[in-house]
Amino acid sequence: MSRSNRSVMNIGCPACNATVNTSLPPGPGIVDTDATSPGDETNRLRGTEARCRNCGHELELYYY
Ligand SMILES: [Zn+2]
């Protein structure tokens, strides 16, 4: 079996309760960054958007 490096998330659309499948791009996750760059903490939270195929509702996802 081949391992996919994308993690797929199934989320429920808040507007119509349909299941929305979205794939998150592979990322480093939570990395131990150098303390030499202050202000990076706010950049740890990443976001992506997905659109419900049923009703077109846009969902914003945030992940680490
Ligand atoms: Zn929907």
N, CA, C, O and the ligand as a Tripos MOL2 file, in Angstrom:
@<TRIPOS>MOLECULE
protein
  257   255    65     0     0
PROTEIN
NO_CHARGES

@<TRIPOS>ATOM
      1 N           0.8240   -1.2020    0.0000 N.3       1 MET1
      2 CA          0.0000    0.0000    0.0000 C.3       1 MET1
      3 C           0.8620    1.2570    0.0000 C.2       1 MET1
      4 O           1.9110    1.3140    0.6420 O.2       1 MET1
      5 N           0.4060    2.2330   -0.7140 N.am      2 SER2
      6 CA          1.1360    3.4910   -0.7200 C.3       2 SER2
      7 C           0.5440    4.4430    0.3030 C.2       2 SER2
      8 O          -0.6720    4.5290    0.4760 O.2       2 SER2
      9 N           1.3940    5.1210    0.9420 N.am      3 ARG3
     10 CA          0.9210    6.0640    1.9550 C.3       3 ARG3
     11 C           0.6730    7.4090    1.3280 C.2       3 ARG3
     12 O           1.5200    7.9450    0.6130 O.2       3 ARG3
     13 N          -0.4720    7.9410    1.5940 N.am      4 SER4
     14 CA         -0.7560    9.2890    1.1210 C.3       4 SER4
     15 C          -0.2250   10.2810    2.1460 C.2       4 SER4
     16 O          -0.3520   10.0920    3.3560 O.2       4 SER4
     17 N           0.3700   11.3360    1.6230 N.am      5 ASN5
     18 CA          0.8640   12.3270    2.5720 C.3       5 ASN5
     19 C          -0.1210   13.4790    2.7350 C.2       5 ASN5
     20 O           0.2190   14.5450    3.2500 O.2       5 ASN5
     21 N          -1.3340   13.2400    2.2900 N.am      6 ARG6
     22 CA         -2.3680   14.2260    2.5420 C.3       6 ARG6
     23 C          -3.3600   13.6430    3.5230 C.2       6 ARG6
     24 O          -3.7580   12.4830    3.4170 O.2       6 ARG6
     25 N          -3.7420   14.4420    4.4530 N.am      7 SER7
     26 CA         -4.7370   13.9630    5.3870 C.3       7 SER7
     27 C          -6.1040   14.4950    4.9710 C.2       7 SER7
     28 O          -6.2930   15.6940    4.7630 O.2       7 SER7
     29 N          -7.0240   13.5880    4.8610 N.am      8 VAL8
     30 CA         -8.3560   13.9750    4.4190 C.3       8 VAL8
     31 C          -9.2450   14.1720    5.6390 C.2       8 VAL8
     32 O          -9.2630   13.3700    6.5730 O.2       8 VAL8
     33 N          -9.9560   15.2430    5.5880 N.am      9 MET9
     34 CA        -10.8740   15.5190    6.6910 C.3       9 MET9
     35 C         -12.3000   15.4740    6.1800 C.2       9 MET9
     36 O         -12.6080   15.9820    5.1020 O.2       9 MET9
     37 N         -13.1400   14.8770    6.9480 N.am     10 ASN10
     38 CA        -14.5560   14.9190    6.6530 C.3      10 ASN10
     39 C         -15.2330   15.8250    7.6690 C.2      10 ASN10
     40 O         -15.1930   15.5810    8.8750 O.2      10 ASN10
     41 N         -15.8450   16.8570    7.1570 N.am     11 ILE11
     42 CA        -16.5130   17.7790    8.0570 C.3      11 ILE11
     43 C         -17.9450   17.9540    7.6250 C.2      11 ILE11
     44 O         -18.2830   17.7970    6.4520 O.2      11 ILE11
     45 N         -18.7680   18.2730    8.5680 N.am     12 GLY12
     46 CA        -20.1760   18.4610    8.2560 C.3      12 GLY12
     47 C         -20.4440   19.9120    7.9170 C.2      12 GLY12
     48 O         -20.0180   20.8210    8.6300 O.2      12 GLY12
     49 N         -21.1480   20.1180    6.8300 N.am     13 CYS13
     50 CA        -21.4990   21.4770    6.4430 C.3      13 CYS13
     51 C         -22.5040   22.0350    7.4440 C.2      13 CYS13
     52 O         -23.5250   21.3990    7.7070 O.2      13 CYS13
     53 N         -22.2410   23.1900    7.9970 N.am     14 PRO14
     54 CA        -23.1480   23.7750    8.9860 C.3      14 PRO14
     55 C         -24.4410   24.2740    8.3580 C.2      14 PRO14
     56 O         -25.4240   24.5310    9.0540 O.2      14 PRO14
     57 N         -24.4300   24.4060    7.0550 N.am     15 ALA15
     58 CA        -25.6150   24.9590    6.4040 C.3      15 ALA15
     59 C         -26.5930   23.8720    5.9780 C.2      15 ALA15
     60 O         -27.8060   24.0620    6.0710 O.2      15 ALA15
     61 N         -26.0810   22.7380    5.5140 N.am     16 CYS16
     62 CA        -26.9820   21.7230    4.9770 C.3      16 CYS16
     63 C         -26.6910   20.3400    5.5380 C.2      16 CYS16
     64 O         -27.3680   19.3770    5.1780 O.2      16 CYS16
     65 N         -25.6930   20.2230    6.4150 N.am     17 ASN17
     66 CA        -25.3790   18.9400    7.0500 C.3      17 ASN17
     67 C         -24.7970   17.9160    6.0940 C.2      17 ASN17
     68 O         -24.6500   16.7480    6.4540 O.2      17 ASN17
     69 N         -24.4690   18.3290    4.9020 N.am     18 ALA18
     70 CA        -23.8060   17.3920    4.0060 C.3      18 ALA18
     71 C         -22.3670   17.1950    4.4670 C.2      18 ALA18
     72 O         -21.8020   18.0300    5.1730 O.2      18 ALA18
     73 N         -21.8010   16.0990    4.0610 N.am     19 THR19
     74 CA        -20.4140   15.8390    4.4220 C.3      19 THR19
     75 C         -19.4920   16.4350    3.3810 C.2      19 THR19
     76 O         -19.6280   16.1700    2.1860 O.2      19 THR19
     77 N         -18.5600   17.2360    3.8410 N.am     20 VAL20
     78 CA        -17.6160   17.8610    2.9330 C.3      20 VAL20
     79 C         -16.2600   17.2020    3.1300 C.2      20 VAL20
     80 O         -15.7420   17.1420    4.2450 O.2      20 VAL20
     81 N         -15.7010   16.7160    2.0540 N.am     21 ASN21
     82 CA        -14.3690   16.1250    2.1250 C.3      21 ASN21
     83 C         -13.3500   17.1550    1.6830 C.2      21 ASN21
     84 O         -13.4920   17.7590    0.6200 O.2      21 ASN21
     85 N         -12.3600   17.3490    2.4640 N.am     22 THR22
     86 CA        -11.2960   18.2560    2.0690 C.3      22 THR22
     87 C          -9.9710   17.6520    2.4620 C.2      22 THR22
     88 O          -9.8590   16.9620    3.4760 O.2      22 THR22
     89 N          -8.9810   17.9160    1.6580 N.am     23 SER23
     90 CA         -7.6670   17.3660    1.9620 C.3      23 SER23
     91 C          -6.7470   18.4860    2.3920 C.2      23 SER23
     92 O          -6.6740   19.5390    1.7580 O.2      23 SER23
     93 N          -6.0720   18.2430    3.4470 N.am     24 LEU24
     94 CA         -5.1290   19.2350    3.9350 C.3      24 LEU24
     95 C          -3.7790   18.9950    3.3010 C.2      24 LEU24
     96 O          -3.3270   17.8540    3.2070 O.2      24 LEU24
     97 N          -3.1400   20.0440    2.8710 N.am     25 PRO25
     98 CA         -1.8000   19.8780    2.3040 C.3      25 PRO25
     99 C          -0.8400   19.3800    3.3740 C.2      25 PRO25
    100 O          -0.9690   19.7330    4.5460 O.2      25 PRO25
    101 N           0.1060   18.5720    2.9740 N.am     26 PRO26
    102 CA          1.0710   18.0600    3.9410 C.3      26 PRO26
    103 C           1.8850   19.1910    4.5360 C.2      26 PRO26
    104 O           2.3940   20.0520    3.8180 O.2      26 PRO26
    105 N           2.0000   19.1810    5.8000 N.am     27 GLY27
    106 CA          2.7350   20.2490    6.4690 C.3      27 GLY27
    107 C           3.6350   19.6770    7.5430 C.2      27 GLY27
    108 O           3.5650   18.4940    7.8730 O.2      27 GLY27
    109 N           4.4560   20.5090    8.0650 N.am     28 PRO28
    110 CA          5.3820   20.0540    9.0960 C.3      28 PRO28
    111 C           4.6940   19.8270   10.4320 C.2      28 PRO28
    112 O           5.2750   19.2590   11.3580 O.2      28 PRO28
    113 N           3.4650   20.2740   10.5160 N.am     29 GLY29
    114 CA          2.7830   20.1750   11.7900 C.3      29 GLY29
    115 C           3.3600   21.1740   12.7520 C.2      29 GLY29
    116 O           3.7890   22.2620   12.3680 O.2      29 GLY29
    117 N           3.3660   20.7950   13.9910 N.am     30 ILE30
    118 CA          3.9450   21.6930   14.9830 C.3      30 ILE30
    119 C           5.4460   21.4310   15.0410 C.2      30 ILE30
    120 O           5.8910   20.3570   15.4470 O.2      30 ILE30
    121 N           6.1920   22.4080   14.6370 N.am     31 VAL31
    122 CA          7.6340   22.2350   14.6060 C.3      31 VAL31
    123 C           8.2740   23.0640   15.7110 C.2      31 VAL31
    124 O           7.7350   24.0740   16.1640 O.2      31 VAL31
    125 N           9.4080   22.6090   16.1100 N.am     32 ASP32
    126 CA         10.1360   23.3230   17.1440 C.3      32 ASP32
    127 C          10.9910   24.3980   16.4730 C.2      32 ASP32
    128 O          12.1000   24.1360   16.0080 O.2      32 ASP32
    129 N          10.4580   25.5820   16.4360 N.am     33 THR33
    130 CA         11.1670   26.6380   15.7250 C.3      33 THR33
    131 C          12.2140   27.2970   16.6140 C.2      33 THR33
    132 O          12.1620   27.2110   17.8410 O.2      33 THR33
    133 N          13.1230   27.9280   15.9860 N.am     34 ASP34
    134 CA         14.1310   28.6620   16.7310 C.3      34 ASP34
    135 C          13.4920   29.8370   17.4490 C.2      34 ASP34
    136 O          12.5200   30.4220   16.9710 O.2      34 ASP34
    137 N          14.0310   30.1610   18.5660 N.am     35 ALA35
    138 CA         13.4910   31.2840   19.3270 C.3      35 ALA35
    139 C          14.0590   32.6060   18.8270 C.2      35 ALA35
    140 O          13.8970   33.6490   19.4600 O.2      35 ALA35
    141 N          14.7230   32.5420   17.6890 N.am     36 THR36
    142 CA         15.3670   33.7480   17.1810 C.3      36 THR36
    143 C          14.4240   34.5940   16.3500 C.2      36 THR36
    144 O          14.7760   35.7020   15.9450 O.2      36 THR36
    145 N          13.2250   34.0820   16.0900 N.am     37 SER37
    146 CA         12.2950   34.8670   15.3070 C.3      37 SER37
    147 C          11.0060   35.1010   16.0900 C.2      37 SER37
    148 O          10.0470   34.3380   15.9700 O.2      37 SER37
    149 N          10.9960   36.1390   16.8730 N.am     38 PRO38
    150 CA          9.8040   36.4450   17.6490 C.3      38 PRO38
    151 C           8.6470   36.8510   16.7390 C.2      38 PRO38
    152 O           8.8460   37.4920   15.7070 O.2      38 PRO38
    153 N           7.4740   36.4770   17.1290 N.am     39 GLY39
    154 CA          6.3090   36.8380   16.3300 C.3      39 GLY39
    155 C           5.8390   35.7100   15.4460 C.2      39 GLY39
    156 O           4.8080   35.8220   14.7820 O.2      39 GLY39
    157 N           6.5920   34.6170   15.4320 N.am     40 ASP40
    158 CA          6.1880   33.5140   14.5830 C.3      40 ASP40
    159 C           5.0340   32.7020   15.1650 C.2      40 ASP40
    160 O           4.4140   31.8930   14.4760 O.2      40 ASP40
    161 N           4.7670   32.9290   16.4150 N.am     41 GLU41
    162 CA          3.7480   32.1080   17.0490 C.3      41 GLU41
    163 C           2.3880   32.2900   16.4060 C.2      41 GLU41
    164 O           1.5800   31.3620   16.3560 O.2      41 GLU41
    165 N           2.1450   33.4870   15.9180 N.am     42 THR42
    166 CA          0.8360   33.7400   15.3340 C.3      42 THR42
    167 C           0.7090   33.1020   13.9720 C.2      42 THR42
    168 O          -0.3900   33.0040   13.4280 O.2      42 THR42
    169 N           1.8170   32.6720   13.4210 N.am     43 ASN43
    170 CA          1.7670   32.0730   12.0860 C.3      43 ASN43
    171 C           1.6230   30.5610   12.1350 C.2      43 ASN43
    172 O           1.5860   29.8970   11.1000 O.2      43 ASN43
    173 N           1.5450   30.0340   13.3250 N.am     44 ARG44
    174 CA          1.4630   28.5810   13.4150 C.3      44 ARG44
    175 C           0.0990   28.0640   12.9670 C.2      44 ARG44
    176 O          -0.0310   26.9550   12.4490 O.2      44 ARG44
    177 N          -0.8940   28.8880   13.1790 N.am     45 LEU45
    178 CA         -2.2280   28.4540   12.8130 C.3      45 LEU45
    179 C          -2.4390   28.6650   11.3250 C.2      45 LEU45
    180 O          -2.3820   29.7910   10.8310 O.2      45 LEU45
    181 N          -2.6790   27.5880   10.6270 N.am     46 ARG46
    182 CA         -2.8580   27.6890    9.1960 C.3      46 ARG46
    183 C          -4.3240   27.4450    8.8620 C.2      46 ARG46
    184 O          -5.0620   26.7930    9.6000 O.2      46 ARG46
    185 N          -4.6970   27.9780    7.7570 N.am     47 GLY47
    186 CA         -6.0900   27.8410    7.3890 C.3      47 GLY47
    187 C          -6.2480   27.4270    5.9490 C.2      47 GLY47
    188 O          -5.3590   27.6360    5.1240 O.2      47 GLY47
    189 N          -7.3680   26.8480    5.6590 N.am     48 THR48
    190 CA         -7.6810   26.5020    4.2870 C.3      48 THR48
    191 C          -9.1810   26.6520    4.1060 C.2      48 THR48
    192 O          -9.9300   26.7640    5.0760 O.2      48 THR48
    193 N          -9.5960   26.6520    2.8870 N.am     49 GLU49
    194 CA        -11.0200   26.8110    2.6320 C.3      49 GLU49
    195 C         -11.5480   25.6100    1.8740 C.2      49 GLU49
    196 O         -10.8520   25.0110    1.0550 O.2      49 GLU49
    197 N         -12.7580   25.2820    2.1560 N.am     50 ALA50
    198 CA        -13.4200   24.2050    1.4290 C.3      50 ALA50
    199 C         -14.8230   24.6730    1.0900 C.2      50 ALA50
    200 O         -15.4260   25.4660    1.8130 O.2      50 ALA50
    201 N         -15.3130   24.1800    0.0100 N.am     51 ARG51
    202 CA        -16.6590   24.5590   -0.3880 C.3      51 ARG51
    203 C         -17.5480   23.3180   -0.4100 C.2      51 ARG51
    204 O         -17.1850   22.2730   -0.9490 O.2      51 ARG51
    205 N         -18.6960   23.4700    0.1790 N.am     52 CYS52
    206 CA        -19.6480   22.3710    0.1960 C.3      52 CYS52
    207 C         -20.1600   22.1380   -1.2220 C.2      52 CYS52
    208 O         -20.6020   23.0590   -1.9090 O.2      52 CYS52
    209 N         -20.0830   20.8870   -1.6300 N.am     53 ARG53
    210 CA        -20.5240   20.5760   -2.9930 C.3      53 ARG53
    211 C         -22.0420   20.5090   -3.0970 C.2      53 ARG53
    212 O         -22.6080   20.4810   -4.1900 O.2      53 ARG53
    213 N         -22.6690   20.4840   -1.9650 N.am     54 ASN54
    214 CA        -24.1280   20.3590   -1.9850 C.3      54 ASN54
    215 C         -24.8010   21.7220   -2.0750 C.2      54 ASN54
    216 O         -25.7180   21.9170   -2.8720 O.2      54 ASN54
    217 N         -24.3460   22.6530   -1.2630 N.am     55 CYS55
    218 CA        -25.0230   23.9450   -1.2110 C.3      55 CYS55
    219 C         -24.0820   25.1010   -1.5300 C.2      55 CYS55
    220 O         -24.5260   26.2410   -1.6660 O.2      55 CYS55
    221 N         -22.8180   24.8240   -1.6470 N.am     56 GLY56
    222 CA        -21.8810   25.8680   -2.0090 C.3      56 GLY56
    223 C         -21.4140   26.7040   -0.8370 C.2      56 GLY56
    224 O         -20.7330   27.7130   -1.0190 O.2      56 GLY56
    225 N         -21.7730   26.2950    0.3450 N.am     57 HIS57
    226 CA        -21.3590   27.0280    1.5250 C.3      57 HIS57
    227 C         -19.8420   26.9390    1.6870 C.2      57 HIS57
    228 O         -19.2550   25.8680    1.5400 O.2      57 HIS57
    229 N         -19.2290   28.0550    1.9850 N.am     58 GLU58
    230 CA        -17.7860   28.0370    2.1610 C.3      58 GLU58
    231 C         -17.4370   27.8100    3.6210 C.2      58 GLU58
    232 O         -17.9970   28.4320    4.5240 O.2      58 GLU58
    233 N         -16.5090   26.9130    3.8200 N.am     59 LEU59
    234 CA        -16.0800   26.6200    5.1780 C.3      59 LEU59
    235 C         -14.6170   26.9960    5.3110 C.2      59 LEU59
    236 O         -13.8110   26.7860    4.4050 O.2      59 LEU59
    237 N         -14.3110   27.5430    6.4310 N.am     60 GLU60
    238 CA        -12.9100   27.8400    6.7000 C.3      60 GLU60
    239 C         -12.3980   26.8870    7.7520 C.2      60 GLU60
    240 O         -13.0130   26.6980    8.8010 O.2      60 GLU60
    241 N         -11.2680   26.2950    7.4550 N.am     61 LEU61
    242 CA        -10.6920   25.3370    8.3760 C.3      61 LEU61
    243 C          -9.3660   25.8660    8.8820 C.2      61 LEU61
    244 O          -8.5600   26.4200    8.1330 O.2      61 LEU61
    245 N          -9.1730   25.6840   10.1360 N.am     62 TYR62
    246 CA         -7.8860   26.0790   10.6990 C.3      62 TYR62
    247 C          -7.2660   24.8820   11.3710 C.2      62 TYR62
    248 O          -7.9440   24.1180   12.0570 O.2      62 TYR62
    249 N          -6.0240   24.7290   11.1780 N.am     63 TYR63
    250 CA         -5.3530   23.5790   11.7370 C.3      63 TYR63
    251 C          -3.9210   23.9420   12.0600 C.2      63 TYR63
    252 O          -3.4010   24.9680   11.6210 O.2      63 TYR63
    253 N          -3.3190   23.1050   12.8100 N.am     64 TYR64
    254 CA         -1.9210   23.3310   13.1770 C.3      64 TYR64
    255 C          -1.0030   22.5830   12.2270 C.2      64 TYR64
    256 O           0.2180   22.6470   12.3710 O.2      64 TYR64
    257 ZN        -23.6770   22.6040    2.4980 Zn       65 ZN65
@<TRIPOS>BOND
     1     1     2 1
     2     2     3 1
     3     3     4 2
     4     3     5 am
     5     5     6 1
     6     6     7 1
     7     7     8 2
     8     7     9 am
     9     9    10 1
    10    10    11 1
    11    11    12 2
    12    11    13 am
    13    13    14 1
    14    14    15 1
    15    15    16 2
    16    15    17 am
    17    17    18 1
    18    18    19 1
    19    19    20 2
    20    19    21 am
    21    21    22 1
    22    22    23 1
    23    23    24 2
    24    23    25 am
    25    25    26 1
    26    26    27 1
    27    27    28 2
    28    27    29 am
    29    29    30 1
    30    30    31 1
    31    31    32 2
    32    31    33 am
    33    33    34 1
    34    34    35 1
    35    35    36 2
    36    35    37 am
    37    37    38 1
    38    38    39 1
    39    39    40 2
    40    39    41 am
    41    41    42 1
    42    42    43 1
    43    43    44 2
    44    43    45 am
    45    45    46 1
    46    46    47 1
    47    47    48 2
    48    47    49 am
    49    49    50 1
    50    50    51 1
    51    51    52 2
    52    51    53 am
    53    53    54 1
    54    54    55 1
    55    55    56 2
    56    55    57 am
    57    57    58 1
    58    58    59 1
    59    59    60 2
    60    59    61 am
    61    61    62 1
    62    62    63 1
    63    63    64 2
    64    63    65 am
    65    65    66 1
    66    66    67 1
    67    67    68 2
    68    67    69 am
    69    69    70 1
    70    70    71 1
    71    71    72 2
    72    71    73 am
    73    73    74 1
    74    74    75 1
    75    75    76 2
    76    75    77 am
    77    77    78 1
    78    78    79 1
    79    79    80 2
    80    79    81 am
    81    81    82 1
    82    82    83 1
    83    83    84 2
    84    83    85 am
    85    85    86 1
    86    86    87 1
    87    87    88 2
    88    87    89 am
    89    89    90 1
    90    90    91 1
    91    91    92 2
    92    91    93 am
    93    93    94 1
    94    94    95 1
    95    95    96 2
    96    95    97 am
    97    97    98 1
    98    98    99 1
    99    99   100 2
   100    99   101 am
   101   101   102 1
   102   102   103 1
   103   103   104 2
   104   103   105 am
   105   105   106 1
   106   106   107 1
   107   107   108 2
   108   107   109 am
   109   109   110 1
   110   110   111 1
   111   111   112 2
   112   111   113 am
   113   113   114 1
   114   114   115 1
   115   115   116 2
   116   115   117 am
   117   117   118 1
   118   118   119 1
   119   119   120 2
   120   119   121 am
   121   121   122 1
   122   122   123 1
   123   123   124 2
   124   123   125 am
   125   125   126 1
   126   126   127 1
   127   127   128 2
   128   127   129 am
   129   129   130 1
   130   130   131 1
   131   131   132 2
   132   131   133 am
   133   133   134 1
   134   134   135 1
   135   135   136 2
   136   135   137 am
   137   137   138 1
   138   138   139 1
   139   139   140 2
   140   139   141 am
   141   141   142 1
   142   142   143 1
   143   143   144 2
   144   143   145 am
   145   145   146 1
   146   146   147 1
   147   147   148 2
   148   147   149 am
   149   149   150 1
   150   150   151 1
   151   151   152 2
   152   151   153 am
   153   153   154 1
   154   154   155 1
   155   155   156 2
   156   155   157 am
   157   157   158 1
   158   158   159 1
   159   159   160 2
   160   159   161 am
   161   161   162 1
   162   162   163 1
   163   163   164 2
   164   163   165 am
   165   165   166 1
   166   166   167 1
   167   167   168 2
   168   167   169 am
   169   169   170 1
   170   170   171 1
   171   171   172 2
   172   171   173 am
   173   173   174 1
   174   174   175 1
   175   175   176 2
   176   175   177 am
   177   177   178 1
   178   178   179 1
   179   179   180 2
   180   179   181 am
   181   181   182 1
   182   182   183 1
   183   183   184 2
   184   183   185 am
   185   185   186 1
   186   186   187 1
   187   187   188 2
   188   187   189 am
   189   189   190 1
   190   190   191 1
   191   191   192 2
   192   191   193 am
   193   193   194 1
   194   194   195 1
   195   195   196 2
   196   195   197 am
   197   197   198 1
   198   198   199 1
   199   199   200 2
   200   199   201 am
   201   201   202 1
   202   202   203 1
   203   203   204 2
   204   203   205 am
   205   205   206 1
   206   206   207 1
   207   207   208 2
   208   207   209 am
   209   209   210 1
   210   210   211 1
   211   211   212 2
   212   211   213 am
   213   213   214 1
   214   214   215 1
   215   215   216 2
   216   215   217 am
   217   217   218 1
   218   218   219 1
   219   219   220 2
   220   219   221 am
   221   221   222 1
   222   222   223 1
   223   223   224 2
   224   223   225 am
   225   225   226 1
   226   226   227 1
   227   227   228 2
   228   227   229 am
   229   229   230 1
   230   230   231 1
   231   231   232 2
   232   231   233 am
   233   233   234 1
   234   234   235 1
   235   235   236 2
   236   235   237 am
   237   237   238 1
   238   238   239 1
   239   239   240 2
   240   239   241 am
   241   241   242 1
   242   242   243 1
   243   243   244 2
   244   243   245 am
   245   245   246 1
   246   246   247 1
   247   247   248 2
   248   247   249 am
   249   249   250 1
   250   250   251 1
   251   251   252 2
   252   251   253 am
   253   253   254 1
   254   254   255 1
   255   255   256 2
@<TRIPOS>SUBSTRUCTURE
     1 MET1         2 RESIDUE 1 A MET
     2 SER2         6 RESIDUE 1 A SER
     3 ARG3        10 RESIDUE 1 A ARG
     4 SER4        14 RESIDUE 1 A SER
     5 ASN5        18 RESIDUE 1 A ASN
     6 ARG6        22 RESIDUE 1 A ARG
     7 SER7        26 RESIDUE 1 A SER
     8 VAL8        30 RESIDUE 1 A VAL
     9 MET9        34 RESIDUE 1 A MET
    10 ASN10       38 RESIDUE 1 A ASN
    11 ILE11       42 RESIDUE 1 A ILE
    12 GLY12       46 RESIDUE 1 A GLY
    13 CYS13       50 RESIDUE 1 A CYS
    14 PRO14       54 RESIDUE 1 A PRO
    15 ALA15       58 RESIDUE 1 A ALA
    16 CYS16       62 RESIDUE 1 A CYS
    17 ASN17       66 RESIDUE 1 A ASN
    18 ALA18       70 RESIDUE 1 A ALA
    19 THR19       74 RESIDUE 1 A THR
    20 VAL20       78 RESIDUE 1 A VAL
    21 ASN21       82 RESIDUE 1 A ASN
    22 THR22       86 RESIDUE 1 A THR
    23 SER23       90 RESIDUE 1 A SER
    24 LEU24       94 RESIDUE 1 A LEU
    25 PRO25       98 RESIDUE 1 A PRO
    26 PRO26      102 RESIDUE 1 A PRO
    27 GLY27      106 RESIDUE 1 A GLY
    28 PRO28      110 RESIDUE 1 A PRO
    29 GLY29      114 RESIDUE 1 A GLY
    30 ILE30      118 RESIDUE 1 A ILE
    31 VAL31      122 RESIDUE 1 A VAL
    32 ASP32      126 RESIDUE 1 A ASP
    33 THR33      130 RESIDUE 1 A THR
    34 ASP34      134 RESIDUE 1 A ASP
    35 ALA35      138 RESIDUE 1 A ALA
    36 THR36      142 RESIDUE 1 A THR
    37 SER37      146 RESIDUE 1 A SER
    38 PRO38      150 RESIDUE 1 A PRO
    39 GLY39      154 RESIDUE 1 A GLY
    40 ASP40      158 RESIDUE 1 A ASP
    41 GLU41      162 RESIDUE 1 A GLU
    42 THR42      166 RESIDUE 1 A THR
    43 ASN43      170 RESIDUE 1 A ASN
    44 ARG44      174 RESIDUE 1 A ARG
    45 LEU45      178 RESIDUE 1 A LEU
    46 ARG46      182 RESIDUE 1 A ARG
    47 GLY47      186 RESIDUE 1 A GLY
    48 THR48      190 RESIDUE 1 A THR
    49 GLU49      194 RESIDUE 1 A GLU
    50 ALA50      198 RESIDUE 1 A ALA
    51 ARG51      202 RESIDUE 1 A ARG
    52 CYS52      206 RESIDUE 1 A CYS
    53 ARG53      210 RESIDUE 1 A ARG
    54 ASN54      214 RESIDUE 1 A ASN
    55 CYS55      218 RESIDUE 1 A CYS
    56 GLY56      222 RESIDUE 1 A GLY
    57 HIS57      226 RESIDUE 1 A HIS
    58 GLU58      230 RESIDUE 1 A GLU
    59 LEU59      234 RESIDUE 1 A LEU
    60 GLU60      238 RESIDUE 1 A GLU
    61 LEU61      242 RESIDUE 1 A LEU
    62 TYR62      246 RESIDUE 1 A TYR
    63 TYR63      250 RESIDUE 1 A TYR
    64 TYR64      254 RESIDUE 1 A TYR
    65 ZN65       257 GROUP 0 **** ****
